[in-house]
């Protein structure tokens, strides 16, 4: 394409690409994982696929990139109290426990999910981890007092919530945290969608994974949309960063505790 063409013309050309139009707006379709009527074996295989994707595609790496700075704001005389909202099957809390052991920084983890079945899977994943508490609750309205935790996390779950509910989750993270919070999620983009679609066809035969992996990218927010959600939640000073393999993070750091 001739280099003298104006940027606006180039952008318009990209917008006419089918994939770009397809992803221009967030998809409101329901992921199968969010339903309650799962075959136990099929659900277990789907959660195993998610753990594998998180391990290979930076599910915990994004959290561990930002966690040390928030942890430094917590006094060393006690364990760091961390709440993980909408935790899923517990592989990211397990990575946090391993990080704490390597860095001699004790944690107390509270792991939550709204699904008792998925929370039970998290309990199995974390069976050998120390200082872990489990609670079945909705991330939009956690039944804990304000300021209960030093740090609140929400990993790869915000895209499961429609915008109004995502704002409620962010407000809960702000309310419950003393030192700050980290949102870790995928971001909606063409390359991420194509990678998710290909991986779901090549790496698994699980019906839930094949349906949800591409859809999760279509349901994901862009960094600009995440910034707007934070503003609506009354949290305009969070820092948003992008990370490899189509990830992004929003970090809210409060005054040192």
VEXRO-465261 format. One line per 5 residues: number of its first residue (from 1); their letters; for each residue y, z, x of N, C-alpha, C. Coordinates in Angstrom, 2 decimals, m for minus. Atoms other than C-alpha are relative to their C-alpha. Layout:
// residues N
NUM	A	Y,Z,X,Y,Z,X,Y,Z,X; ...
//
This chain:
// residues 257
1	XXXXX	m1.19,0.00,0.86,0.00,0.00,0.00,1.23,0.00,0.89; m1.16,0.10,m0.88,3.39,m0.87,1.49,0.68,1.35,0.18; m0.58,m1.32,m0.22,4.99,2.20,3.13,1.38,0.16,m0.60; m1.35,m0.14,0.53,8.40,1.39,1.66,0.01,0.35,m1.49; 0.02,m0.36,1.41,7.22,2.12,m1.88,0.44,1.46,m0.14
6	XXXXX	m0.48,m1.38,0.16,8.95,5.28,m3.18,m1.13,0.95,m0.38; 1.03,m1.01,0.28,6.97,8.51,m3.50,m0.30,0.10,m1.49; 0.23,m0.09,1.45,7.46,8.51,m7.27,m0.96,m1.09,m0.47; 0.91,1.08,0.36,5.67,5.17,m7.50,m1.42,0.31,0.44; 1.34,m0.38,m0.47,2.78,6.41,m5.40,m0.61,1.06,m0.89
11	XXXXX	0.50,m1.07,0.86,2.47,9.54,m7.54,m0.43,m0.57,m1.35; 0.36,0.61,1.29,2.46,7.45,m10.71,m1.31,m0.75,0.11; 1.26,0.71,m0.20,m0.33,5.32,m9.28,m1.18,0.95,0.03; 1.09,m0.97,m0.04,m2.43,8.37,m8.53,m0.28,0.54,m1.40; 0.17,m0.55,1.34,m1.81,9.70,m12.04,m0.77,m0.94,m0.91
16	XXXXX	0.72,0.95,0.84,m3.31,6.50,m13.46,m1.49,m0.06,0.34; 1.42,m0.02,m0.32,m6.62,7.11,m11.70,m0.75,0.76,m1.08; 0.72,m0.69,1.06,m9.27,8.08,m14.28,m0.29,1.46,0.31; 0.33,m1.39,m0.33,m10.32,11.24,m12.41,1.23,0.88,m0.06; m1.22,m0.79,0.04,m6.71,12.41,m12.06,0.42,0.28,m1.44
21	XXXXX	m0.33,m0.21,1.42,m6.06,11.89,m15.79,m0.96,1.00,m0.62; 1.06,m0.85,0.53,m9.36,13.63,m16.56,0.28,1.47,0.30; m0.23,m1.36,m0.43,m8.24,16.74,m14.67,1.46,0.44,m0.14; m1.41,m0.33,0.11,m4.55,16.68,m15.56,0.23,1.27,m0.80; m0.11,m1.20,0.81,m5.05,19.38,m18.16,m1.28,0.82,0.11
26	XXXXX	1.15,m0.91,m0.07,m7.33,22.40,m18.08,m0.91,m0.20,m1.20; 1.01,0.14,1.05,m10.55,22.01,m20.09,m0.25,1.36,m0.63; 0.25,m1.27,0.71,m11.07,24.70,m22.75,m1.45,0.14,m0.44; 1.40,m0.08,0.40,m14.81,24.02,m23.12,m0.67,1.28,0.47; 0.70,m1.25,m0.30,m17.21,26.96,m23.07,m1.09,m0.21,1.04
31	XXXXX	1.11,0.01,m0.95,m19.41,27.57,m20.06,m1.20,0.71,m0.62; 1.21,m0.57,0.58,m23.00,28.33,m20.99,m0.21,1.44,0.45; 0.18,m1.36,m0.51,m22.97,31.46,m18.81,0.72,1.02,m0.86; m0.78,m0.94,0.81,m20.41,33.00,m21.18,m0.65,0.30,m1.34; 0.71,m0.31,1.23,m22.88,32.96,m24.05,m0.93,1.20,0.21
36	XXXXX	0.83,m1.20,m0.08,m25.15,35.90,m24.85,m1.48,m0.25,m0.24; 1.38,0.26,0.43,m28.38,34.20,m25.92,m0.79,m0.76,1.07; 0.63,0.71,m1.11,m29.92,33.31,m22.54,m1.50,0.32,0.10; 1.35,m0.25,m0.46,m33.52,32.87,m21.58,0.08,0.76,1.32; m0.15,m0.82,m1.21,m33.95,35.59,m18.90,m0.30,m0.74,1.29
41	XXXXX	0.36,0.73,m1.22,m35.67,33.31,m16.39,1.05,m1.05,0.34; m1.01,1.03,m0.23,m33.11,30.54,m16.83,1.30,0.64,0.50; m1.21,m0.69,m0.44,m30.23,33.01,m16.47,m0.15,0.49,1.45; 0.22,m0.48,m1.36,m31.76,34.54,m13.33,0.11,m1.13,1.01; m0.09,1.16,m0.91,m32.10,31.08,m11.76,1.45,m0.47,0.14
46	XXXXX	m1.41,0.38,m0.05,m28.49,30.27,m12.67,0.79,0.95,0.90; m0.70,m0.98,m0.84,m27.23,33.49,m11.07,m0.39,m0.16,1.46; 0.42,0.27,m1.38,m29.28,32.69,m7.99,0.75,m1.22,0.56; m0.79,1.16,m0.43,m27.55,29.28,m7.84,1.43,0.40,0.32; m1.38,m0.43,m0.24,m24.15,30.97,m8.10,0.09,0.78,1.31
51	XXXXX	0.00,m0.74,m1.27,m25.02,33.36,m5.27,m0.09,m0.96,1.18; 0.14,0.96,m1.09,m26.06,30.39,m3.13,1.31,m0.75,0.22; m1.28,0.70,m0.13,m22.82,28.53,m3.86,1.04,0.91,0.64; m0.97,m0.93,m0.58,m20.77,31.63,m3.07,m0.24,0.20,1.49; 0.33,m0.20,m1.42,m22.60,32.07,0.23,0.41,m1.20,0.83
56	XXXXX	m0.24,1.21,m0.77,m22.18,28.46,1.30,1.43,m0.52,m0.13; m1.30,0.61,0.28,m18.78,27.67,m0.20,1.15,0.99,m0.02; m1.16,m0.87,m0.20,m16.63,30.65,0.66,0.32,0.95,m1.12; m0.29,m0.92,1.09,m17.00,32.88,m2.37,0.50,1.35,0.46; m0.45,m1.28,m0.55,m16.68,36.04,m0.29,1.02,m0.17,1.11
61	XXXXX	m0.91,0.20,m1.14,m14.75,34.52,2.63,1.46,0.12,m0.42; m1.39,m0.08,0.46,m11.56,34.22,0.57,0.43,1.44,m0.20; m0.30,m1.42,0.17,m11.70,37.89,m0.40,0.16,0.68,1.36; m0.02,m0.67,m1.30,m12.46,38.98,3.17,1.16,m0.47,0.87; m1.19,0.46,m0.71,m9.52,36.92,4.43,1.20,0.90,m0.30
66	XXXXX	m1.17,m0.75,0.44,m7.06,39.06,2.46,m0.23,1.52,m0.09; 0.29,m1.43,0.22,m8.82,42.42,2.02,0.51,0.91,1.12; m0.39,m0.94,m1.05,m8.12,43.93,5.49,1.46,0.44,m0.07; m1.42,m0.38,0.06,m4.35,43.85,5.00,0.25,1.03,m1.09; m0.17,m0.99,1.06,m4.58,45.72,1.70,m0.67,1.31,0.37
71	XXXXX	0.70,m1.22,m0.40,m7.11,48.18,3.12,0.84,0.81,0.97; m0.84,m0.73,m0.96,m4.67,49.06,5.92,1.04,0.87,m0.70; m0.98,m0.79,0.74,m2.32,50.41,3.23,m0.59,1.25,m0.62; 0.69,m1.16,0.59,m4.90,53.02,2.18,m0.28,1.02,1.10; 0.24,m1.01,m1.03,m5.10,56.33,4.09,m1.45,0.03,0.46
76	XXXXX	1.34,0.02,m0.57,m8.10,56.58,6.40,m0.80,1.27,m0.30; 0.71,m1.25,0.21,m9.00,60.08,5.32,m0.99,0.01,m1.14; 0.92,0.07,1.15,m11.07,58.90,2.35,m0.50,m1.41,m0.18; 0.45,1.37,0.29,m13.10,55.92,1.11,1.04,m0.78,m0.79; m0.87,0.90,0.76,m11.17,52.95,m0.22,m0.64,m0.25,m1.37
81	XXXXX	0.52,0.19,1.36,m11.59,52.80,m4.00,0.29,m1.43,m0.44; m0.14,1.40,0.38,m12.22,49.19,m5.07,m0.69,m0.25,m1.34; 0.55,0.43,1.29,m12.75,47.86,m8.59,m0.20,m1.51,0.04; 0.28,1.43,0.09,m14.43,44.47,m8.98,m0.20,m0.34,m1.47; 0.06,0.37,1.42,m13.72,43.04,m12.44,m0.80,m1.29,m0.18
86	XXXXX	0.79,1.20,0.31,m16.09,40.50,m14.03,m0.81,m0.43,1.22; 0.62,0.16,m1.32,m18.30,40.85,m10.98,m1.13,m1.01,0.04; 1.16,0.88,m0.06,m21.23,38.69,m12.02,m1.19,0.73,0.58; 1.27,m0.57,m0.45,m24.48,39.30,m10.18,0.11,0.86,1.25; m0.18,m1.02,m1.02,m22.99,41.45,m7.42,m0.04,m0.46,1.44
91	XXXXX	0.11,0.44,m1.39,m23.19,39.24,m4.34,1.29,0.21,0.79; m1.25,m0.22,m0.72,m19.49,39.56,m3.48,0.19,1.49,0.31; m0.01,m1.41,m0.40,m19.55,43.40,m3.70,m0.98,0.31,1.14; 0.95,m0.21,m1.10,m22.61,43.24,m1.44,0.62,m0.43,1.33; m0.70,0.45,m1.22,m20.58,41.24,1.10,1.09,1.00,0.40
96	XXXXX	m1.01,m1.01,m0.31,m17.81,43.85,0.83,m0.62,1.23,0.64; 0.69,m1.15,m0.58,m20.27,46.65,1.54,m0.40,m0.28,1.45; 0.37,0.37,m1.37,m21.50,44.78,4.63,1.24,m0.01,0.90; m1.26,0.01,m0.76,m17.89,44.25,5.78,0.43,1.42,0.33; m0.41,m1.39,m0.22,m17.15,47.96,5.37,m0.86,0.66,1.07
101	XXXXX	0.88,m0.58,m1.01,m20.20,48.91,7.43,0.35,m0.51,1.40; m0.35,0.57,m1.31,m19.18,46.53,10.23,1.30,0.56,0.54; m1.33,m0.41,m0.41,m15.63,47.85,10.28,0.23,1.51,m0.11; m0.09,m1.46,0.08,m16.38,51.56,9.83,1.12,0.45,m0.94; m1.02,m0.35,1.00,m14.17,51.69,6.74,m0.72,0.24,m1.32
106	XXXXX	0.78,m0.29,1.21,m16.01,53.45,3.90,0.70,m0.49,m1.27; m0.49,0.44,1.30,m15.61,51.98,0.43,m0.75,0.74,m1.09; 0.72,m0.31,1.24,m16.43,53.19,m3.03,0.27,m1.14,m0.97; m0.12,1.19,0.83,m17.09,50.16,m5.22,m0.35,0.33,m1.45; 0.32,m0.04,1.43,m16.92,50.07,m9.00,m0.17,m1.44,m0.45
111	XXXXX	0.38,1.37,0.33,m18.69,46.95,m10.22,m0.11,m0.11,m1.52; m0.02,0.12,1.46,m18.09,45.74,m13.78,m0.34,m1.41,m0.45; 0.17,1.28,0.70,m19.11,42.97,m16.13,m0.13,0.32,m1.48; 0.10,m0.26,1.45,m18.95,42.61,m19.89,m1.41,m0.18,m0.51; 1.37,0.28,0.42,m22.59,41.46,m20.06,m0.95,1.04,0.58
116	XXXXX	0.97,m0.96,m0.53,m25.20,44.24,m19.78,m1.11,m0.67,0.81; 1.08,0.70,m0.70,m27.78,41.67,m18.68,0.45,m0.40,1.40; m0.52,0.39,m1.31,m25.61,40.32,m15.85,0.29,1.23,0.85; m0.25,m1.22,m0.75,m24.56,43.84,m14.87,m1.30,0.58,0.56; 1.30,m0.46,m0.50,m28.24,44.77,m14.57,m0.43,m0.81,1.21
121	XXXXX	0.29,0.83,m1.17,m28.64,41.84,m12.17,0.81,0.47,1.20; m0.83,m0.53,m1.08,m25.75,43.21,m10.13,m0.59,1.30,0.55; 0.63,m1.24,m0.45,m27.48,46.58,m10.00,m1.20,m0.28,0.89; 1.14,0.36,m0.85,m30.59,44.91,m8.58,0.49,m0.54,1.35; m0.55,0.55,m1.24,m28.51,43.00,m6.02,0.49,1.10,0.93
126	XXXXX	m0.63,m1.06,m0.77,m26.79,46.20,m4.91,m0.84,1.27,0.08; 0.87,m1.17,0.08,m29.80,48.50,m5.16,0.03,0.85,1.27; 0.02,m0.74,m1.26,m29.62,49.46,m1.47,1.40,0.34,0.53; m1.37,m0.28,m0.44,m25.84,49.66,m1.22,0.40,1.42,m0.38; m0.44,m1.36,0.25,m24.20,53.07,m1.00,1.35,0.00,m0.70
131	XXXXX	m1.32,m0.23,0.61,m21.27,54.39,m3.02,0.41,m1.14,m0.94; m0.29,1.03,1.00,m21.46,51.89,m5.88,m0.19,0.60,m1.39; 0.08,m0.41,1.40,m20.75,52.69,m9.54,0.04,m1.25,m0.86; 0.05,1.16,0.89,m21.49,50.27,m12.40,0.58,0.38,m1.36; m0.60,m0.24,1.32,m19.56,49.97,m15.67,0.01,m1.29,m0.79
136	XXXXX	m0.02,1.16,0.89,m20.01,47.57,m18.57,1.32,0.02,m0.76; m1.30,0.03,0.68,m16.52,46.61,m19.70,0.60,m1.39,0.08; m0.73,1.26,0.08,m14.21,43.74,m20.54,1.17,0.04,0.97; m1.08,0.03,m0.99,m11.84,42.72,m17.73,1.37,m0.05,m0.65; m1.30,0.07,0.68,m9.09,42.22,m20.32,0.49,1.36,m0.47
141	XXXXX	m0.37,m1.33,0.49,m9.13,45.90,m21.32,m0.96,1.02,0.60; 0.90,m0.93,m0.69,m10.84,48.12,m18.75,0.32,1.43,m0.43; m0.25,m1.35,0.52,m11.29,51.71,m20.01,0.21,1.03,1.10; m0.31,m0.92,m1.09,m9.89,53.37,m16.87,1.50,0.29,0.00; m1.43,m0.32,m0.05,m6.57,55.18,m16.39,0.74,m0.85,1.02
146	XXXXX	m0.84,0.76,m0.93,m3.69,53.44,m14.63,m0.07,0.62,1.39; m0.01,m0.47,m1.38,m3.76,53.66,m10.84,m1.28,0.66,0.44; 1.27,m0.63,m0.37,m7.42,54.67,m10.67,m0.51,m0.49,1.35; 0.61,0.62,m1.18,m8.23,52.30,m7.79,1.07,m0.41,1.01; m0.90,0.51,m1.03,m6.66,51.38,m4.48,0.19,m1.50,m0.16
151	XXXXX	m0.03,1.47,0.02,m7.56,47.69,m4.78,m0.86,m0.49,m1.15; 0.77,0.63,1.09,m8.70,45.58,m7.74,m0.23,m1.46,0.37; 0.40,1.36,m0.32,m10.57,42.31,m7.26,m0.46,m0.71,m1.26; 0.60,0.86,1.03,m11.43,39.44,m9.58,m0.37,m1.29,0.70; 0.47,1.12,m0.82,m13.56,36.80,m7.89,m0.74,m1.02,m0.85
156	XXXXX	0.67,1.14,0.63,m14.46,33.42,m9.35,m0.26,0.23,m1.48; 0.17,m0.31,1.42,m13.97,34.68,m12.88,1.22,m0.33,m0.84; m1.21,0.19,0.82,m10.36,34.06,m13.92,m0.07,m1.29,m0.80; 0.07,1.27,0.73,m11.16,30.46,m14.91,m0.85,0.10,m1.27; 0.76,m0.21,1.23,m13.54,31.84,m17.54,0.89,0.42,m1.16
161	XXXXX	m0.91,m0.52,1.02,m10.50,33.15,m19.43,1.06,m1.04,m0.35; m1.12,0.82,0.46,m8.10,31.11,m21.53,1.31,0.63,0.48; m1.24,m0.52,m0.60,m4.46,31.48,m20.41,0.46,1.36,m0.53; m0.47,m1.29,0.54,m3.52,34.32,m22.78,m0.88,1.14,0.47; 0.91,m1.04,m0.47,m6.62,36.27,m21.77,0.10,0.18,1.51
166	XXXXX	m0.19,m0.11,m1.45,m6.09,35.48,m18.07,1.21,0.88,0.30; m1.18,m0.85,m0.17,m2.64,37.08,m18.39,m0.38,1.47,m0.23; 0.44,m1.38,0.26,m4.29,40.18,m19.86,m0.79,0.55,1.19; 0.76,m0.44,m1.17,m6.70,40.34,m16.90,0.94,0.34,1.15; m0.95,m0.24,m1.09,m3.82,40.07,m14.42,0.79,1.28,m0.24
171	XXXXX	m0.71,m1.24,0.30,m1.93,42.84,m16.20,m0.88,1.22,0.24; 0.92,m1.10,m0.27,m5.01,45.04,m16.01,m0.14,0.24,1.50; 0.10,m0.14,m1.45,m5.33,44.35,m12.28,1.23,0.72,0.55; m1.23,m0.65,m0.41,m1.70,45.37,m11.81,0.00,1.47,m0.43; m0.02,m1.37,0.54,m2.10,48.48,m13.98,m0.96,0.92,0.75
176	XXXXX	1.06,m0.84,m0.55,m5.28,49.75,m12.34,0.11,0.22,1.50; m0.02,m0.05,m1.47,m4.36,49.19,m8.68,1.18,0.81,0.53; m1.07,m0.72,m0.70,m2.36,51.38,m6.31,0.53,m0.81,1.19; m0.42,0.76,m1.19,m2.29,49.25,m3.12,0.20,m1.48,m0.30; m0.17,1.40,0.35,m2.66,45.84,m4.75,m1.28,m0.61,m0.54
181	XXXXX	1.18,0.69,0.54,m5.08,43.24,m6.03,m0.14,m1.38,0.63; 0.31,1.35,m0.49,m6.74,39.96,m5.06,m0.73,m0.76,m1.11; 0.71,0.96,0.85,m7.63,37.11,m7.39,m0.54,m1.10,0.90; 0.68,1.02,m0.80,m10.12,34.72,m5.80,m0.67,m0.95,m0.98; 0.59,0.92,0.98,m10.98,31.57,m7.72,m0.02,m1.42,0.57
186	XXXXX	m0.04,1.43,m0.32,m11.69,27.87,m7.52,1.30,m0.58,m0.55; m1.20,0.66,0.50,m8.79,25.48,m8.03,m0.38,m1.40,m0.51; 0.30,1.28,0.65,m8.79,22.39,m10.22,0.58,m1.14,0.83; m0.44,1.17,m0.76,m8.65,19.18,m8.19,m1.12,m1.04,m0.07; 0.97,1.09,0.10,m10.39,15.81,m8.08,m1.14,0.19,0.98
191	XXXXX	1.06,m0.14,m1.01,m12.27,16.44,m4.83,m0.93,1.14,m0.35; 0.84,m1.13,0.38,m13.50,19.81,m6.07,m0.93,m0.35,m1.15; 0.84,0.41,1.13,m14.74,18.31,m9.32,m1.14,m0.91,0.46; 1.03,0.92,m0.47,m16.60,15.50,m7.57,m1.06,0.74,0.82; 0.96,m0.77,m0.80,m18.18,17.96,m5.12,m0.89,0.86,m0.90
196	XXXXX	0.78,m0.84,0.90,m19.27,20.27,m7.95,m1.00,m0.84,m0.80; 0.91,0.86,0.76,m20.73,17.41,m9.98,m1.17,m0.44,0.87; 1.07,0.48,m0.89,m22.69,16.07,m7.00,m0.96,1.14,0.35; 0.85,m1.12,m0.38,m23.96,19.50,m5.94,m0.89,0.44,m1.16; 0.79,m0.43,1.16,m25.08,20.33,m9.47,m1.13,m0.96,m0.30
201	XXXXX	1.07,0.98,0.23,m27.18,17.15,m9.55,m1.03,m0.01,1.12; 0.88,0.11,m1.17,m28.65,17.39,m6.06,m0.71,1.32,0.29; 0.49,m1.27,m0.53,m29.17,21.10,m5.41,m0.76,0.85,m1.01; 0.65,m0.85,0.99,m30.60,22.44,m8.68,m0.48,m0.82,m1.19; 0.45,0.58,1.26,m32.51,21.59,m11.83,0.33,0.92,m1.18
206	XXXXX	m0.30,m0.97,1.04,m31.17,24.58,m13.76,1.01,m0.56,m1.00; m0.85,0.57,1.05,m29.62,23.55,m17.08,1.38,0.65,m0.02; m1.28,m0.70,0.03,m26.89,26.21,m16.97,0.88,m0.43,1.17; m0.77,0.38,m1.19,m25.84,25.34,m13.44,0.52,m1.42,m0.13; m0.41,1.41,0.11,m25.77,21.60,m14.12,1.14,m0.18,m1.00
211	XXXXX	m1.07,0.09,0.99,m23.57,22.14,m17.15,1.27,0.68,0.51; m1.17,m0.84,m0.28,m21.28,24.86,m15.78,0.72,m0.34,1.29; m0.68,0.23,m1.28,m20.58,23.80,m12.18,1.16,m0.99,m0.12; m1.15,0.91,0.15,m18.50,20.71,m13.00,1.03,0.52,m1.01; m0.92,m0.50,1.01,m17.03,22.36,m16.10,0.88,1.11,0.56
216	XXXXX	m0.79,m1.09,m0.55,m15.91,25.39,m14.10,1.21,m0.53,0.76; m1.16,0.60,m0.68,m13.68,23.10,m11.99,1.00,m0.52,m1.03; m0.91,0.50,1.04,m12.27,21.48,m15.13,0.72,1.15,m0.70; m0.63,m1.16,0.63,m11.56,24.96,m16.52,0.89,0.78,0.96; m0.75,m0.76,m0.98,m10.03,26.22,m13.30,1.50,m0.27,m0.12
221	XXXXX	m1.45,0.16,m0.03,m6.30,26.71,m12.87,0.43,m0.64,1.33; m0.61,0.47,m1.25,m4.12,24.98,m10.30,0.85,1.14,0.57; m0.89,m1.04,m0.54,m1.99,27.08,m7.93,1.29,0.15,m0.81; m1.21,m0.09,0.81,1.07,26.22,m10.01,m0.25,0.70,m1.33; 0.34,m0.67,1.26,m0.65,27.30,m13.22,m0.25,1.49,0.21
226	XXXXX	0.24,m1.41,m0.31,m1.80,30.54,m11.58,1.34,0.72,0.21; m1.32,m0.60,m0.20,1.79,31.21,m10.51,0.68,0.26,m1.35; m0.59,m0.18,1.33,2.91,30.73,m14.11,m0.66,1.15,m0.75; 0.71,m1.10,0.64,0.23,33.12,m15.38,0.48,1.35,0.55; m0.49,m1.24,m0.61,1.35,35.77,m12.89,1.40,0.33,m0.49
231	XXXXX	m1.36,m0.24,0.49,4.96,35.33,m13.98,m0.03,0.52,m1.43; 0.10,m0.46,1.38,3.98,35.72,m17.63,m0.53,1.43,m0.07; 0.53,m1.36,m0.05,2.06,38.87,m16.69,1.00,0.99,0.56; m1.01,m0.88,m0.56,5.24,40.26,m15.13,m0.25,0.34,1.46; 0.34,m0.23,m1.42,3.99,39.91,m11.53,0.49,m1.22,0.78
236	XXXXX	m0.52,1.21,m0.63,6.29,37.33,m9.92,m0.11,m0.01,1.51; m0.06,m0.07,m1.46,5.91,38.54,m6.32,m1.37,m0.09,0.67; 1.30,0.23,m0.64,2.20,37.84,m5.73,0.07,m1.26,0.87; 0.05,1.14,m0.92,1.45,35.44,m2.88,m1.22,m0.85,m0.32; 1.10,0.91,0.31,m0.69,32.38,m3.68,m0.28,m0.85,1.22
241	XXXXX	0.42,0.81,m1.15,m2.67,30.67,m0.92,m1.19,m0.85,m0.41; 1.17,0.84,0.20,m5.18,27.84,m0.87,m0.92,0.15,1.21; 1.02,m0.23,m1.01,m8.42,27.99,1.10,m0.99,m1.17,m0.01; 0.97,1.11,m0.05,m11.15,25.59,2.22,m0.98,0.03,m1.17; 1.02,0.18,1.03,m13.73,24.27,m0.23,0.54,0.33,m1.39
246	XXXXX	m0.59,0.01,1.34,m11.32,24.18,m3.18,0.17,1.39,m0.59; m0.25,m1.38,0.43,m10.54,27.90,m3.33,1.49,0.28,0.02; m1.36,m0.51,m0.10,m7.30,29.73,m3.93,m0.03,1.50,m0.24; m0.11,m1.43,0.18,m6.16,33.33,m3.94,1.41,0.37,m0.42; m1.28,m0.63,0.30,m3.36,35.38,m5.44,m0.11,1.45,0.46
251	XXXXX	0.03,m1.35,m0.57,m2.60,38.58,m3.55,1.27,0.73,m0.37; m1.13,m0.87,0.34,m0.36,41.33,m4.86,m0.10,1.24,0.89; m0.03,m1.17,m0.88,0.54,43.91,m2.21,1.13,0.91,m0.44; m0.99,m0.98,0.43,2.30,47.02,m3.47,0.45,0.82,1.21; m0.44,m0.88,m1.07,4.09,49.64,m1.43,m1.19,0.79,0.53
256	XX	1.12,m0.73,m0.61,1.79,51.45,1.01,m0.24,1.33,m0.71; 0.36,m1.25,0.67,m0.10,54.34,m0.59,m0.27,1.09,1.01
//
